[in-house]
Amino acid sequence: MSKIIQKGIIASPGIKIGKAVVYYGDEVKVPKYIISENQLDAEIQRFEEAIERTKQEILEIQQKISNDNLNDIADIFSTHLMALEDPLFIDKARKRIRRELKNAEWVINDISIDLINTLAKIDDEYLRERIIDISDINKRIIGNLQKRKKVSMSDINEDAIIIAPDLTPSETATLNRKYVLAFVTAHGGKTSHTAIMARSMDIPAIVGVDEITSHVKTGDMLIVDAIHGKIIINPSDAEIEEYNGYKNDIIEIEHELAKITSLPSQTLDNIEIFLYGNLEMPVEMDIIKTHGAQGIGLFRSEFLFLEKGLPDEAVQYMQYKKVVEYFSPHPVTIRTLDYGGDKLSYFMKNYRELNPFLGCRSIRFSLKHTDIFRTQLRAILRSSAHGKVKIMYPMISTLDELLTAKEITYDVMHELDSQGIKYDKNVEMGIMIEVPSAVITADILAEHSDFFSIGTNDLVQYLLAVDRVNENVADLYNPLNIAVLRYLKTIASVSTATGTPVSICGEIAGDPKYTMLLLGLGYRELSMSTKNMYQVKRIIRSVTVEECEDFSRSLLSMKKTDEIEQTVDAMMKQKFPDIII
């Protein structure tokens, strides 16, 4: 009898059927012993040689990726190399070996555990998911200290679905793409490097499936349904036949949907709807472009701030420039830093807040640390010389914040002028609307904003007073709550009245079930991940704005969330019964 598990996070969409290979990777055994003082020089030399061997391995992985035409994924391993070349890390390890007289494996593992424990306490999914990168580097260094022969994903030589506690970026990069059909892991999230690589390599993946290695053994037949987040263990013949049909349907649908990539994104009554991509890291540029995005509606700059210390202007400029040039002449909207001091390693030791979501974060942090803000603004403005750039300030809650942010931006512009540095003097400056106060004062903020972008993920959270990652109240987090719909209608009305362009860059923009609603409320710019971009575009090309407006009006007349949800689901089933959601 088959067993169905349905509680994972879809990292990369698709459906695959095949036999499981349970993979535990390199088991790291950390020897712990005290060395004598006359062994110190030899131990430090052993450590330094292991660092050099690890760097060489990572360079070889980068070369393999380049040979597979996945050049942008190499950026992930550049951060690994930077960590291995970090003089603070190297010096800290040397000093601890000398001071504590511990062997190198023991010291390296302790340093890694300290950093992992620090990240694990942070209430931020993206930063917590960097833990696997630290674990990856730690395992490689310890393996090279012991000169062990490594287990490699490239050794798999028959069709397999990989089941693992987790996969490091280097394990994912070296897997044999000819035979690995899909993978499922117990840990990880949609913004982990491994998830990003799975999407870039077009390998279906589900992550965050608790105790998956306890449910599956090597040789089990599996169906991985990374459309609905479902794993079927030892399916019946009927289930296999059913899913083979689904696979063929999906291939056919995607084939048909891919044909609309180059077609206009407009409704049946010829209203153009702009579709943009949300960019977590530059490695996602290719897949966003091939899905027909008309630029980047949200470039999250936070990935640059995750290393020890802060990125200088040159590092930031090169990353922004790469993205801006790649998408030119289409626009790239770069959001300034959206973290607080609790998220930055530079501030970790002495920066703690009891409630960081209501604390000094986003634009508040930038305005208190203007040196960091000015450096980022210089880099963003310089990148605007290479294409269409828009600057977006996050979590604006008052007019004073917006005016101060713009004043600093203008001051940086004058500084660049005095130095003869080129930039777009007409660069647009807009805000993210993420808190209720910004909705209520949208007409005032519009007087000083070139555009609005609605971050619905946080807006719903703040409006409904619901922590979306708290499982005890997560069921209350619903974008179809009538309060949310009324707020969205208010912002759209202010946008129309003031002539301020508005886009939506939260999760609902990329969910096909909300497309008709958003068009009916008045939204003409949607920014999303690539997962459902084809399907959103198909819906846009299949409806009229008039019918969407009628639909949204009917929803706004309702009071109960479940009634609204049932109406939306019924409409989707009626008009788009074969849509993949």
Backbone torsions as a table, in degrees:
resi	resn	phi	psi	omega
1	MET	NA	136.4	-177.2
2	SER	-74.5	156.9	176.5
3	LYS	-123.8	133.7	-177.5
4	ILE	-112.1	128.3	174.6
5	ILE	-114.9	126.6	-176.9
6	GLN	-138.0	74.9	179.3
7	LYS	-152.5	26.2	-178.9
8	GLY	-100.7	176.7	177.2
9	ILE	-107.2	125.7	179.4
10	ILE	-73.8	114.9	179.9
11	ALA	-93.9	-34.9	180.0
12	SER	-149.7	122.3	-170.1
13	PRO	-75.3	156.6	176.8
14	GLY	146.6	171.9	176.5
15	ILE	-129.6	130.5	177.9
16	LYS	-137.3	148.3	178.2
17	ILE	-126.1	128.6	179.8
18	GLY	179.9	-177.9	-179.0
19	LYS	-87.6	146.2	-177.4
20	ALA	-82.8	144.0	165.6
21	VAL	-124.2	114.8	179.1
22	VAL	-84.8	122.4	-171.1
23	TYR	-121.0	121.1	178.8
24	TYR	-104.1	-1.2	177.0
25	GLY	69.2	-162.3	177.7
26	ASP	-76.1	116.4	176.0
27	GLU	-76.8	119.6	-177.0
28	VAL	-92.9	116.1	173.2
29	LYS	-107.0	120.8	-174.3
30	VAL	-99.8	105.6	175.9
31	PRO	-69.7	140.2	179.8
32	LYS	-128.6	117.1	178.7
33	TYR	-153.8	157.2	178.9
34	ILE	-90.8	138.1	178.0
35	ILE	-108.5	159.0	178.2
36	SER	-87.2	164.5	-177.7
37	GLU	-63.5	-32.2	179.9
38	ASN	-76.8	-3.6	175.2
39	GLN	-98.5	-3.7	-172.6
40	LEU	-60.0	-49.6	-176.4
41	ASP	-61.1	-41.0	-179.8
42	ALA	-67.2	-37.1	-179.1
43	GLU	-68.0	-41.7	178.6
44	ILE	-67.1	-36.9	176.3
45	GLN	-64.1	-40.3	178.1
46	ARG	-61.3	-41.3	177.3
47	PHE	-62.0	-47.8	-177.3
48	GLU	-64.9	-37.5	177.7
49	GLU	-66.2	-37.4	178.6
50	ALA	-66.8	-37.5	176.5
51	ILE	-61.2	-45.0	-179.1
52	GLU	-65.1	-41.0	178.1
53	ARG	-64.3	-39.3	179.2
54	THR	-64.4	-42.9	177.4
55	LYS	-61.0	-40.3	179.6
56	GLN	-64.9	-39.8	177.7
57	GLU	-61.2	-43.5	-178.5
58	ILE	-66.9	-37.7	175.8
59	LEU	-62.6	-37.6	177.8
60	GLU	-66.9	-37.7	176.2
61	ILE	-63.3	-43.7	178.1
62	GLN	-59.4	-40.3	179.7
63	GLN	-65.4	-40.4	178.1
64	LYS	-61.9	-42.4	179.5
65	ILE	-62.1	-42.1	178.8
66	SER	-62.1	-41.4	179.5
67	ASN	-64.2	-26.5	178.8
68	ASP	-90.8	11.8	179.6
69	ASN	59.3	39.7	176.5
70	LEU	-122.6	50.4	-170.9
71	ASN	-57.2	-39.2	-173.8
72	ASP	-67.5	-24.6	178.1
73	ILE	-65.7	-21.4	179.5
74	ALA	-58.5	-24.1	178.5
75	ASP	-58.8	-35.2	179.2
76	ILE	-59.8	-42.8	-177.4
77	PHE	-80.6	-15.9	171.9
78	SER	-64.6	-36.9	177.7
79	THR	-67.9	-32.8	175.8
80	HIS	-64.4	-43.8	178.9
81	LEU	-63.6	-39.8	178.6
82	MET	-60.7	-39.4	179.1
83	ALA	-64.6	-41.0	-179.5
84	LEU	-69.7	-23.6	-179.3
85	GLU	-99.9	3.6	-178.3
86	ASP	-69.4	114.6	-178.2
87	PRO	-62.0	-29.1	178.3
88	LEU	-64.6	-43.4	179.0
89	PHE	-65.7	-48.0	-178.4
90	ILE	-60.9	-46.4	-178.0
91	ASP	-65.6	-39.2	179.4
92	LYS	-62.6	-42.2	179.7
93	ALA	-65.1	-46.0	179.2
94	ARG	-58.4	-47.7	-177.1
95	LYS	-63.0	-39.1	-178.9
96	ARG	-70.6	-35.2	175.9
97	ILE	-61.7	-45.6	-178.4
98	ARG	-68.8	-42.5	-174.7
99	ARG	-74.6	-41.4	-172.9
100	GLU	-96.6	-10.0	-178.4
101	LEU	54.9	38.3	176.2
102	LYS	-101.1	152.9	176.7
103	ASN	-67.6	158.8	-171.6
104	ALA	-61.2	-40.7	-179.7
105	GLU	-58.5	-43.9	-178.4
106	TRP	-61.0	-48.4	-177.7
107	VAL	-65.1	-46.7	-179.3
108	ILE	-60.8	-42.5	-179.8
109	ASN	-65.5	-40.3	178.6
110	ASP	-63.3	-42.9	179.4
111	ILE	-62.5	-43.4	179.7
112	SER	-63.9	-43.1	-179.1
113	ILE	-64.1	-40.1	177.8
114	ASP	-58.5	-45.1	-178.8
115	LEU	-69.2	-40.1	178.1
116	ILE	-62.0	-43.1	179.6
117	ASN	-63.8	-36.3	177.8
118	THR	-64.3	-46.5	-179.2
119	LEU	-67.1	-35.3	-177.0
120	ALA	-64.0	-24.2	-178.7
121	LYS	-83.8	-9.9	-175.0
122	ILE	-82.7	132.7	-178.1
123	ASP	-86.7	62.2	179.8
124	ASP	-150.7	119.0	-174.5
125	GLU	-58.2	-45.7	-174.8
126	TYR	-61.1	-44.7	-179.0
127	LEU	-70.3	-40.0	178.4
128	ARG	-59.6	-32.8	-177.9
129	GLU	-75.2	-5.6	173.2
130	ARG	-78.0	-8.2	179.0
131	ILE	-58.4	-39.9	-177.9
132	ILE	-65.8	-29.7	176.9
133	ASP	-67.5	-42.2	177.8
134	ILE	-64.0	-43.2	178.4
135	SER	-61.0	-39.6	179.0
136	ASP	-59.4	-51.1	-179.3
137	ILE	-63.1	-42.8	-179.1
138	ASN	-59.1	-46.8	-179.5
139	LYS	-62.1	-39.3	-178.4
140	ARG	-68.4	-43.3	179.9
141	ILE	-63.7	-46.3	-179.0
142	ILE	-64.4	-39.1	176.5
143	GLY	-61.1	-39.6	179.5
144	ASN	-75.0	-29.1	173.4
145	LEU	-63.5	-34.9	-178.3
146	GLN	-94.3	-3.9	179.1
147	LYS	53.0	43.4	179.9
148	ARG	-82.4	150.5	170.5
149	LYS	-77.0	128.4	-172.7
150	LYS	-90.2	143.9	170.3
151	VAL	-75.9	132.0	-175.6
152	SER	-122.9	140.2	175.1
153	MET	-66.2	-20.2	179.7
154	SER	-72.7	-11.4	-179.7
155	ASP	-78.0	-13.4	179.7
156	ILE	-67.5	124.8	-173.3
157	ASN	-127.4	22.7	172.0
158	GLU	-149.7	159.5	-177.0
159	ASP	-53.5	130.9	-176.2
160	ALA	-154.1	148.5	168.4
161	ILE	-106.3	120.0	-174.6
162	ILE	-83.2	128.1	174.3
163	ILE	-115.1	125.2	-175.1
164	ALA	-150.4	154.6	172.5
165	PRO	-58.1	-43.1	175.0
166	ASP	-165.5	162.0	174.9
167	LEU	-124.1	131.6	176.7
168	THR	-78.5	161.1	176.6
169	PRO	-56.1	-39.6	-178.5
170	SER	-70.4	-33.3	175.5
171	GLU	-66.1	-42.4	178.9
172	THR	-64.0	-40.3	-177.7
173	ALA	-66.4	-29.8	-175.5
174	THR	-96.6	1.0	-179.3
175	LEU	-66.1	153.1	-178.8
176	ASN	-82.5	102.2	-174.0
177	ARG	-66.5	-16.9	179.1
178	LYS	-69.9	-31.2	-173.0
179	TYR	-114.1	-25.5	-178.4
180	VAL	-78.0	113.1	-175.9
181	LEU	-81.8	-39.6	-176.5
182	ALA	-165.9	170.8	170.7
183	PHE	-145.0	152.9	179.0
184	VAL	-131.9	130.1	-179.9
185	THR	-124.7	155.7	179.6
186	ALA	-76.2	-27.4	-176.4
187	HIS	-120.8	177.0	176.6
188	GLY	103.2	166.2	179.4
189	GLY	-142.9	179.5	-172.5
190	LYS	-71.4	-16.4	178.6
191	THR	-104.3	8.4	176.5
192	SER	-68.4	154.4	178.8
193	HIS	-59.0	-36.6	180.0
194	THR	-64.5	-40.6	178.1
195	ALA	-65.7	-42.8	178.8
196	ILE	-61.5	-41.9	179.4
197	MET	-66.1	-38.3	178.5
198	ALA	-59.7	-42.6	178.7
199	ARG	-65.1	-41.9	-179.3
200	SER	-66.5	-33.0	-178.2
201	MET	-91.7	-0.3	177.3
202	ASP	59.7	44.4	177.2
203	ILE	-112.3	119.0	178.2
204	PRO	-57.2	137.9	-177.7
205	ALA	-151.0	141.1	171.7
206	ILE	-124.3	130.7	-177.6
207	VAL	-122.7	168.1	178.1
208	GLY	70.4	29.9	178.6
209	VAL	-94.6	98.5	-174.3
210	ASP	-52.9	132.3	172.3
211	GLU	56.3	31.1	-180.0
212	ILE	-60.8	-32.1	-179.8
213	THR	-71.3	-15.4	175.9
214	SER	-83.0	-21.0	-176.6
215	HIS	-95.3	-23.1	-173.4
216	VAL	-120.0	140.2	173.4
217	LYS	-122.1	157.2	179.6
218	THR	-56.1	132.2	-179.7
219	GLY	101.1	-17.3	176.4
220	ASP	-62.2	141.4	172.7
221	MET	-81.0	136.2	-177.6
222	LEU	-130.7	148.9	163.0
223	ILE	-114.6	120.6	175.2
224	VAL	-103.4	109.4	179.5
225	ASP	-101.9	87.4	-179.3
226	ALA	-89.6	30.6	168.0
227	ILE	-103.3	-41.5	-178.7
228	HIS	-111.9	4.6	178.6
229	GLY	72.0	42.7	-172.9
230	LYS	-125.6	139.3	173.1
231	ILE	-122.0	126.8	178.2
232	ILE	-110.4	119.8	-176.9
233	ILE	-96.8	128.4	-178.4
234	ASN	49.6	62.0	-177.8
235	PRO	-67.0	157.4	175.6
236	SER	-74.3	166.2	177.2
237	ASP	-59.3	-37.6	-179.7
238	ALA	-65.1	-39.5	179.3
239	GLU	-67.2	-39.9	178.6
240	ILE	-63.9	-44.0	179.1
241	GLU	-62.8	-41.1	179.4
242	GLU	-61.6	-45.4	-177.3
243	TYR	-75.0	-28.7	172.0
244	ASN	-61.6	-37.6	176.0
245	GLY	-64.5	-42.8	177.6
246	TYR	-59.7	-44.4	-179.3
247	LYS	-57.8	-47.1	-179.7
248	ASN	-64.5	-38.7	178.1
249	ASP	-62.8	-43.1	-178.6
250	ILE	-64.6	-43.2	178.4
251	ILE	-59.3	-43.4	-179.9
252	GLU	-66.5	-44.0	179.6
253	ILE	-62.8	-46.2	-178.8
254	GLU	-64.4	-35.6	176.7
255	HIS	-60.6	-44.8	179.9
256	GLU	-69.8	-43.1	-179.2
257	LEU	-64.3	-36.9	-179.3
258	ALA	-61.3	-25.9	-179.6
259	LYS	-66.9	-22.2	-177.9
260	ILE	-87.4	-0.1	-178.0
261	THR	-53.1	-44.4	-176.0
262	SER	-92.2	-1.1	179.5
263	LEU	-84.0	154.8	-179.1
264	PRO	-60.9	142.7	174.9
265	SER	-90.4	83.1	-177.5
266	GLN	-143.3	153.8	-178.2
267	THR	-76.4	172.9	-179.9
268	LEU	-63.2	-24.6	176.7
269	ASP	-98.1	24.9	169.7
270	ASN	65.2	32.7	172.6
271	ILE	-93.8	122.4	-177.0
272	GLU	-78.5	134.2	176.3
273	ILE	-118.6	124.2	-177.4
274	PHE	-88.7	130.0	178.9
275	LEU	-112.7	121.8	179.9
276	TYR	-117.9	164.9	177.9
277	GLY	-102.4	148.8	169.6
278	ASN	-95.3	126.0	-174.9
279	LEU	-113.1	117.1	175.5
280	GLU	-82.4	-45.9	-177.8
281	MET	-146.2	155.3	-178.6
282	PRO	-57.3	-21.6	-179.3
283	VAL	-62.2	-17.0	-176.8
284	GLU	-91.9	2.0	-174.5
285	MET	-59.7	-46.3	-176.1
286	ASP	-58.8	-49.3	-174.8
287	ILE	-67.9	-33.0	177.1
288	ILE	-65.9	-43.5	-178.1
289	LYS	-67.6	-41.9	-178.0
290	THR	-68.5	-17.7	176.3
291	HIS	-86.6	3.3	173.5
292	GLY	88.0	16.3	178.8
293	ALA	-61.7	144.6	-178.7
294	GLN	-97.3	30.5	-179.3
295	GLY	129.0	-169.2	-179.7
296	ILE	-113.1	118.8	179.5
297	GLY	-87.8	-18.4	177.8
298	LEU	-151.7	107.0	173.5
299	PHE	-103.1	106.0	179.8
300	ARG	-77.4	116.1	-174.1
301	SER	-87.3	-0.6	-170.7
302	GLU	-63.9	-27.1	-176.6
303	PHE	-58.8	-25.4	-179.0
304	LEU	-72.9	-17.3	-172.4
305	PHE	-104.9	17.1	-173.2
306	LEU	-94.7	-9.3	-179.5
307	GLU	-84.5	171.8	174.3
308	LYS	-65.3	135.8	-176.2
309	GLY	78.4	-177.4	-176.6
310	LEU	-113.4	145.7	-179.5
311	PRO	-70.0	136.3	179.1
312	ASP	-80.8	177.1	-176.5
313	GLU	-60.8	-40.4	-176.9
314	ALA	-63.8	-43.8	180.0
315	VAL	-62.4	-46.9	-179.7
316	GLN	-64.3	-45.4	-178.7
317	TYR	-56.6	-44.7	-177.5
318	MET	-64.4	-38.7	180.0
319	GLN	-70.1	-44.0	178.8
320	TYR	-64.5	-43.9	-178.6
321	LYS	-59.4	-41.7	-179.9
322	LYS	-58.1	-44.9	-178.4
323	VAL	-71.5	-43.1	-177.8
324	VAL	-62.7	-44.7	179.4
325	GLU	-65.8	-38.2	-177.0
326	TYR	-63.6	-38.9	-175.9
327	PHE	-96.5	-5.6	179.2
328	SER	-57.3	138.9	10.5
329	PRO	-89.4	7.7	-179.3
330	HIS	-74.5	155.3	-176.3
331	PRO	-76.4	151.1	173.1
332	VAL	-126.0	115.9	179.6
333	THR	-95.6	112.6	-176.9
334	ILE	-99.9	120.0	177.1
335	ARG	-84.9	131.0	176.5
336	THR	-68.8	169.7	-170.6
337	LEU	-47.5	126.4	-175.8
338	ASP	-112.5	23.1	175.9
339	TYR	-113.1	175.7	173.0
340	GLY	-117.7	-178.0	-178.7
341	GLY	-62.5	-23.9	178.2
342	ASP	-69.1	-15.4	-176.8
343	LYS	-100.6	-13.8	-173.9
344	LEU	-100.0	126.7	-176.9
345	SER	-57.2	-30.6	-179.5
346	TYR	-61.2	-29.6	-176.8
347	PHE	-105.5	-1.3	-169.1
348	MET	-54.7	-43.2	-168.6
349	LYS	-64.0	-34.4	-173.7
350	ASN	-127.9	20.4	-176.7
351	TYR	-124.9	108.1	178.6
352	ARG	-138.5	140.8	174.9
353	GLU	-130.9	142.6	-179.3
354	LEU	-68.2	-36.1	179.7
355	ASN	-135.7	83.1	-174.9
356	PRO	-62.0	-26.1	-179.8
357	PHE	-67.1	-22.6	177.6
358	LEU	-113.3	18.4	-174.4
359	GLY	-109.7	-147.2	-175.3
360	CYS	-87.1	83.2	-178.2
361	ARG	-134.1	169.5	176.2
362	SER	55.9	-129.3	-175.7
363	ILE	-64.6	-28.8	178.6
364	ARG	-63.3	-43.2	178.4
365	PHE	-63.8	-45.0	-178.0
366	SER	-61.8	-38.8	-178.4
367	LEU	-73.8	-21.4	175.4
368	LYS	-87.4	-22.5	-179.2
369	HIS	-122.4	71.2	-171.8
370	THR	-67.3	-21.0	176.7
371	ASP	-64.7	-42.7	177.6
372	ILE	-67.0	-43.3	-178.4
373	PHE	-63.3	-46.4	-178.0
374	ARG	-64.3	-38.9	178.2
375	THR	-62.2	-44.1	179.0
376	GLN	-65.3	-42.8	179.6
377	LEU	-62.5	-39.4	177.0
378	ARG	-59.3	-45.4	-178.4
379	ALA	-65.3	-43.3	179.9
380	ILE	-64.1	-46.9	-179.0
381	LEU	-62.5	-41.4	178.0
382	ARG	-61.4	-37.7	-179.9
383	SER	-67.0	-22.3	-178.8
384	SER	-68.9	-11.4	175.6
385	ALA	-74.3	-9.2	-173.9
386	HIS	-112.4	5.3	179.7
387	GLY	165.2	-171.0	-176.7
388	LYS	-83.6	110.7	-179.4
389	VAL	-117.3	140.6	173.7
390	LYS	-125.0	136.8	179.8
391	ILE	-99.3	131.0	-178.4
392	MET	-124.3	125.0	178.9
393	TYR	-93.1	125.3	-176.2
394	PRO	-86.0	153.4	171.9
395	MET	51.0	44.3	173.5
396	ILE	-69.9	126.1	-179.3
397	SER	-118.3	-15.8	179.3
398	THR	-139.7	158.6	175.9
399	LEU	-63.5	-37.1	-179.6
400	ASP	-57.7	-41.8	179.1
401	GLU	-61.0	-46.0	-178.3
402	LEU	-63.0	-46.1	-178.5
403	LEU	-63.8	-39.5	178.7
404	THR	-66.1	-42.6	179.1
405	ALA	-61.5	-42.8	179.3
406	LYS	-68.3	-37.3	178.7
407	GLU	-61.5	-43.3	178.1
408	ILE	-64.8	-40.2	179.4
409	THR	-62.4	-44.3	178.6
410	TYR	-64.0	-36.7	178.6
411	ASP	-65.0	-40.0	176.8
412	VAL	-64.8	-38.1	176.3
413	MET	-59.6	-45.3	178.8
414	HIS	-61.3	-37.5	178.6
415	GLU	-62.8	-45.3	178.4
416	LEU	-64.3	-38.9	177.6
417	ASP	-59.1	-45.3	-177.4
418	SER	-65.7	-23.1	-179.8
419	GLN	-96.9	-0.1	178.7
420	GLY	70.9	26.0	-178.8
421	ILE	-93.1	132.1	-175.2
422	LYS	-78.7	145.1	173.3
423	TYR	-164.9	168.9	178.5
424	ASP	-80.5	108.7	-176.3
425	LYS	-69.3	-14.1	179.4
426	ASN	-107.4	23.7	-178.1
427	VAL	-56.3	136.2	-179.3
428	GLU	-80.9	143.7	178.1
429	MET	-125.1	123.6	-178.8
430	GLY	-134.7	-176.8	-175.9
431	ILE	-130.1	154.1	168.2
432	MET	-90.9	129.7	174.9
433	ILE	-96.5	109.0	-174.0
434	GLU	-132.0	-9.2	-177.2
435	VAL	-128.1	151.9	-177.1
436	PRO	-55.3	-36.7	-178.1
437	SER	-61.7	-32.7	178.8
438	ALA	-70.7	-32.2	177.3
439	VAL	-68.5	-46.4	-176.3
440	ILE	-65.1	-32.8	-178.8
441	THR	-106.1	22.1	-175.6
442	ALA	-57.3	-35.8	-179.7
443	ASP	-65.0	-35.1	177.9
444	ILE	-72.8	-45.0	-179.8
445	LEU	-64.2	-31.7	-179.1
446	ALA	-61.8	-28.9	-179.6
447	GLU	-63.6	-20.3	-175.4
448	HIS	-124.2	14.2	-178.3
449	SER	-121.6	136.9	174.8
450	ASP	-80.2	-22.1	179.0
451	PHE	-163.3	160.8	172.2
452	PHE	-113.5	148.6	168.2
453	SER	-137.4	127.5	-174.7
454	ILE	-95.7	118.8	174.5
455	GLY	-90.6	86.5	-171.7
456	THR	-65.6	-27.5	-179.0
457	ASN	-57.6	-51.4	-179.6
458	ASP	-76.9	-36.2	-178.3
459	LEU	-59.5	-44.9	178.8
460	VAL	-63.1	-41.1	-179.1
461	GLN	-62.2	-47.9	-177.9
462	TYR	-72.3	-37.5	-178.5
463	LEU	-66.5	-43.6	-176.3
464	LEU	-93.0	-1.5	-178.9
465	ALA	55.7	47.4	-177.3
466	VAL	-127.1	123.9	174.0
467	ASP	-78.7	111.9	-172.3
468	ARG	-70.2	-13.1	177.7
469	VAL	-102.5	5.3	177.5
470	ASN	-93.7	110.4	-173.5
471	GLU	-64.1	-19.1	-179.8
472	ASN	-73.0	-24.1	-178.6
473	VAL	-127.4	5.2	-174.7
474	ALA	-58.9	-27.9	-179.0
475	ASP	-67.8	-18.0	178.2
476	LEU	-82.4	-15.0	179.8
477	TYR	-80.4	103.8	-176.0
478	ASN	-146.5	115.5	179.6
479	PRO	-62.6	-14.1	-179.9
480	LEU	-91.5	6.1	172.1
481	ASN	-59.5	138.5	-174.7
482	ILE	-60.0	-30.5	178.3
483	ALA	-63.6	-39.8	178.6
484	VAL	-66.4	-44.7	-179.5
485	LEU	-61.4	-40.4	179.1
486	ARG	-65.4	-39.0	177.5
487	TYR	-63.9	-43.9	-179.8
488	LEU	-63.2	-38.5	178.0
489	LYS	-66.6	-39.3	179.2
490	THR	-61.1	-45.9	-178.5
491	ILE	-64.7	-43.3	-179.8
492	ALA	-62.2	-38.9	-179.9
493	SER	-66.6	-42.1	177.5
494	VAL	-63.7	-41.1	178.5
495	SER	-58.0	-47.0	179.9
496	THR	-64.8	-44.2	-176.3
497	ALA	-66.4	-33.8	-175.7
498	THR	-100.9	-7.1	-178.2
499	GLY	72.2	25.6	179.4
500	THR	-94.7	115.9	178.2
501	PRO	-58.0	142.1	-179.7
502	VAL	-135.6	141.0	176.0
503	SER	-130.2	165.9	173.3
504	ILE	-118.3	128.0	-178.8
505	CYS	-120.8	8.6	176.6
506	GLY	-81.2	179.7	-175.4
507	GLU	-57.9	-33.5	-175.2
508	ILE	-66.2	-22.9	179.5
509	ALA	-63.3	-31.6	-177.6
510	GLY	-101.8	11.3	178.5
511	ASP	-103.6	115.7	-175.2
512	PRO	-55.5	-27.0	-176.5
513	LYS	-68.0	-18.7	-179.0
514	TYR	-100.9	-4.1	-171.3
515	THR	-61.0	-49.9	-179.6
516	MET	-61.8	-41.0	178.6
517	LEU	-58.8	-48.0	-177.0
518	LEU	-65.2	-41.1	177.0
519	LEU	-62.9	-40.3	-179.4
520	GLY	-67.6	-31.0	178.3
521	LEU	-75.5	-15.9	176.8
522	GLY	116.3	9.0	-177.8
523	TYR	-86.2	133.3	-177.5
524	ARG	-122.7	2.4	177.8
525	GLU	-134.6	122.9	-179.2
526	LEU	-126.2	133.2	179.2
527	SER	-121.9	131.5	-167.9
528	MET	-154.1	169.4	168.4
529	SER	-75.2	168.8	-173.5
530	THR	-79.3	-11.5	-171.4
531	LYS	-47.7	-48.5	-175.8
532	ASN	-118.9	20.8	-174.3
533	MET	-61.4	-41.7	178.6
534	TYR	-61.0	-42.4	-175.1
535	GLN	-71.2	-38.2	175.3
536	VAL	-60.7	-43.2	-179.4
537	LYS	-65.2	-37.7	178.6
538	ARG	-62.3	-42.9	179.0
539	ILE	-62.9	-44.5	179.2
540	ILE	-55.5	-43.4	-176.6
541	ARG	-77.7	-3.2	-176.3
542	SER	-111.7	1.1	-175.5
543	VAL	-129.4	165.8	171.4
544	THR	-106.0	153.6	177.0
545	VAL	-63.1	-35.4	-178.7
546	GLU	-60.7	-45.4	-179.5
547	GLU	-69.2	-31.4	176.8
548	CYS	-67.7	-38.8	177.7
549	GLU	-65.0	-41.4	176.8
550	ASP	-60.9	-42.1	-179.0
551	PHE	-64.0	-47.2	-178.3
552	SER	-66.0	-36.4	177.6
553	ARG	-62.5	-39.8	179.3
554	SER	-65.0	-36.8	179.4
555	LEU	-69.4	-39.1	-179.8
556	LEU	-67.1	-18.0	179.0
557	SER	-84.7	-8.4	-178.3
558	MET	-90.0	164.0	-176.8
559	LYS	-117.8	-34.2	-173.6
560	LYS	-96.8	138.5	-177.2
561	THR	-62.9	-42.0	-177.7
562	ASP	-65.9	-32.6	177.3
563	GLU	-66.2	-42.9	178.3
564	ILE	-62.8	-45.0	-177.5
565	GLU	-63.4	-43.5	179.6
566	GLN	-63.3	-36.8	179.3
567	THR	-67.5	-42.0	178.3
568	VAL	-63.6	-46.0	-179.7
569	ASP	-62.7	-40.4	-179.8
570	ALA	-64.6	-41.1	178.1
571	MET	-62.6	-42.7	179.4
572	MET	-62.7	-43.5	-179.4
573	LYS	-66.2	-34.0	-179.3
574	GLN	-73.0	-47.4	-173.9
575	LYS	-89.3	-32.5	-175.1
576	PHE	-134.4	65.8	-175.1
577	PRO	-64.2	-22.5	-177.3
578	ASP	-101.9	9.8	-178.3
579	ILE	-68.8	143.5	-178.3
580	ILE	-95.1	105.5	178.0
581	ILE	-135.0	NA	NA
